Amino acid sequence: MSCVERGVYGLPVDKLVDIINYLGCSADEIFVDVIDKGVITKASILSERISELPVEEQERILDIIDALVVSAKKK
């Protein structure tokens, strides 16, 4: 496995699918940090996690995110 991690050997697609299925996650979750559209996937995952919180916590988190977006747009 370390040879795959170091890029010495490639991983056949069927083995990659087996690993993803074993982990019980999606390919998007595995590749979220390396694919071009990973930010969209990450936002979706965070949205789902936030929706599981109590409403008061959801509002607090969304207020913080909104403030960060406003600050980023000023740059």
Buried (B, 14 or more C-beta within 10 A) or exposed (E): EEEEEEEEEEEEEEEBEEBBEEEEEEEBBBEBEEEEEBEEBBEEBEEEEBEEEEEEEBEEBEEEEEEEEEEEEEE
